[in-house]
Amino acid sequence: MRGLARLVYAPQPLKTMMRTLAGAAAVIMGLAGAPSPAYGIANGEAVPDGRYPFAVKISTIGIPTADGGKRDSSCTGGLVSPHWVITAAHCFHDLDGNRVSHTVAEQTFATVGRADLTGKDGFIADVAQVVQHGEADVALIRLDKAITGISPLTLAGRKPVEGQKVRLVGYGLTSPGSTQTPDRLRTGRFEVTSVDDTEMGVSGVAPRATTSPCERDSGGPYFTEGSGGAVLIGVVSRGPECPHSGPDIATRVDAVAPWVRSVIKDDVVAAAPPSKAGRAPSSPVRATPQTPTSAVAGFSPVVLVTIPALAVGFVVFLIASRRRNRRSRGSHRRR
């Protein structure tokens, strides 16, 4: 394991040896109990493999710029049917900032069901069509192939209420000064703070009060979790520079749900049944093993219990060995 020093043993007084063993055990236990690195959504946390597989990264490569150059960018979205992804309308615009119903980059593709973007889980599909709502900051993109084995988000049928707790996932930047999006999906907990006709205010709750979406989290799904699966409540639209406390603005999904259904109604490919808390069910494409919540940083509970037992056994062995060495003239060193 990276960061674990090699343990070297040489004959020494018993107290010193025990301190060495205790120190080594502390290193091992410290590494086992160390929390995973924090990622954005600003002041958010990492999503383990296989969790929230309906999250989508929308990559745009070779976007024309006003000076005749090219740039790359991305947005976040959520799978709402096998072929369709919901995202923010402003993710597709021309050089004048006008929203357009087509892709503008040389290449636009979606990565679905892949928390770790350096891995091979999930799917990659090209964006074949863009449909703008026209008023609300929401758009639908059609993928060139069906995404199977992943339960799409369920559209909210009820108006959100102030105080309602929701979760957000996103592939965006971690701070305003960032130039590179992280390779892993991020998440945070939020609370609905206001509700308007088609929008709602949403403020960070955990891991921090300053947990907030950043640039390229646009289009990210706010959702609730339950035994019936994940229910899509809102879509990231706009807000202050991250990280910050206080609300960002999201498009209410219940307000645009009839439009969404009218667009995706012909998508008749059957999706997998909803699974607990948005986890990906078993799939013939790729099955992603889940990380047990009781496991810490790659160590199972059995290993965590075994480490101290091995240390005690080793001390007993050293005592017996030391007694034998007293009756012999030579000594040896183990590394």
MOVENNOR-V776330 format. One record per residue. N is the residue number from 0. PHI is phi in whole degrees, -180 to 180 (* if undefined). PSI is psi as a letter, one per 30 degrees, with the letter a starting at -180 (999 if undefined). Layout:
n = <N/N>
phi = <PHI/PHI>
psi = <PSI/PSI>
This chain:
n = <0/1/2/3/4/5/6/7/8/9/10/11/12/13/14/15/16/17/18/19/20/21/22/23/24/25/26/27/28/29/30/31/32/33/34/35/36/37/38/39/40/41/42/43/44/45/46/47/48/49/50/51/52/53/54/55/56/57/58/59/60/61/62/63/64/65/66/67/68/69/70/71/72/73/74/75/76/77/78/79/80/81/82/83/84/85/86/87/88/89/90/91/92/93/94/95/96/97/98/99/100/101/102/103/104/105/106/107/108/109/110/111/112/113/114/115/116/117/118/119/120/121/122/123/124/125/126/127/128/129/130/131/132/133/134/135/136/137/138/139/140/141/142/143/144/145/146/147/148/149/150/151/152/153/154/155/156/157/158/159/160/161/162/163/164/165/166/167/168/169/170/171/172/173/174/175/176/177/178/179/180/181/182/183/184/185/186/187/188/189/190/191/192/193/194/195/196/197/198/199/200/201/202/203/204/205/206/207/208/209/210/211/212/213/214/215/216/217/218/219/220/221/222/223/224/225/226/227/228/229/230/231/232/233/234/235/236/237/238/239/240/241/242/243/244/245/246/247/248/249/250/251/252/253/254/255/256/257/258/259/260/261/262/263/264/265/266/267/268/269/270/271/272/273/274/275/276/277/278/279/280/281/282/283/284/285/286/287/288/289/290/291/292/293/294/295/296/297/298/299/300/301/302/303/304/305/306/307/308/309/310/311/312/313/314/315/316/317/318/319/320/321/322/323/324/325/326/327/328/329/330/331/332/333/334>
phi = <*/-64/92/-87/-73/-73/-87/-115/-112/-142/-53/-162/-55/-58/-61/-66/-62/-66/-65/-62/-63/-61/-64/-63/-63/-65/-61/-63/-66/-64/-66/-65/-95/-67/-69/-67/-60/-81/-119/-76/-2/-47/57/-99/-146/-72/-99/-70/-56/87/-92/52/-69/-76/-69/-131/-101/-105/-101/-122/-112/81/-83/-63/-114/-63/-90/89/-90/-135/-146/-114/-156/-164/-138/-115/-153/-136/-72/-115/-165/-54/-106/-119/-126/-96/-155/-84/-63/-71/-69/-125/-148/-91/-64/-91/86/-79/-67/-129/-100/-162/-76/-114/-92/-64/-143/-131/-141/-120/-109/-121/73/-134/-67/-99/-70/-88/-90/-125/-70/75/-136/-125/-136/-77/-86/-97/-158/-125/-122/-89/-67/106/-124/-72/-81/-150/-141/-119/-118/-101/-88/-81/-150/-75/-96/-109/79/-126/-75/-67/-66/-88/-75/-64/-108/-124/-66/-66/-125/-61/92/-68/-92/-137/-117/-125/-122/-163/-108/-82/-69/-102/-161/-64/-89/-72/-119/-131/-75/-64/-87/-129/-59/-122/-149/-162/-104/-137/-133/-72/-110/-158/-137/-110/-59/-126/-131/-147/-91/-136/-117/-67/-123/-152/-66/-137/-70/-97/-63/-157/-69/-119/-54/78/-87/-51/89/-63/-88/-91/-150/-103/-120/-161/-64/-88/113/-93/-112/-76/-103/-155/-130/-56/-118/-159/175/-68/-63/-89/-81/-159/-95/89/-83/-104/-109/-127/-78/-72/-74/-62/-75/-113/-58/-60/-65/-58/-63/-68/-81/-95/-61/-86/-84/-98/-65/-70/-95/-67/-64/-56/-121/-61/52/79/-77/-75/-74/-61/-137/-70/-76/-152/-100/-102/-64/-84/-87/-59/-68/-84/-79/-123/50/89/-105/-79/-58/-61/-65/-63/-77/-70/-56/-62/-62/-63/-63/-63/-61/-67/-62/-60/-62/-64/-62/-63/-66/-64/-64/-65/-65/-63/-94/-125/-89/-94/-146/-141/-125/-108/-124>
psi = <k/k/f/j/k/k/k/k/k/k/k/l/k/e/e/e/e/e/e/e/e/e/e/e/e/e/e/e/e/e/e/e/f/k/l/l/k/k/l/a/k/k/h/a/l/k/k/l/k/f/k/h/f/f/k/k/k/j/k/j/k/h/k/k/l/f/g/g/a/l/l/l/a/l/l/l/a/k/k/f/l/e/f/k/k/k/a/k/e/f/f/j/l/a/f/g/g/k/k/l/h/l/k/f/l/e/k/k/l/k/k/k/g/j/e/j/f/f/a/g/l/b/l/k/k/l/j/f/k/k/j/k/e/e/d/l/i/k/l/k/k/k/l/f/l/k/j/l/g/k/j/l/k/k/k/k/f/l/k/l/l/k/f/k/k/l/k/k/k/l/g/a/l/f/l/f/f/k/f/k/k/l/g/k/k/l/l/l/k/l/k/k/f/l/k/a/e/f/l/l/k/k/k/k/e/k/f/l/f/g/k/l/l/l/k/g/f/k/f/k/k/k/l/l/k/a/f/g/a/k/k/j/e/l/k/k/d/l/a/l/k/l/l/l/l/l/l/l/k/l/k/k/e/f/f/g/e/e/e/e/e/f/e/g/f/f/j/g/k/k/l/l/l/k/l/k/g/g/l/k/l/k/k/f/d/k/k/j/k/k/j/k/f/f/k/j/h/f/k/l/e/e/e/e/e/e/e/e/e/e/e/e/e/e/e/e/e/e/e/e/e/e/e/e/f/f/g/l/f/l/l/l/k/k/999>
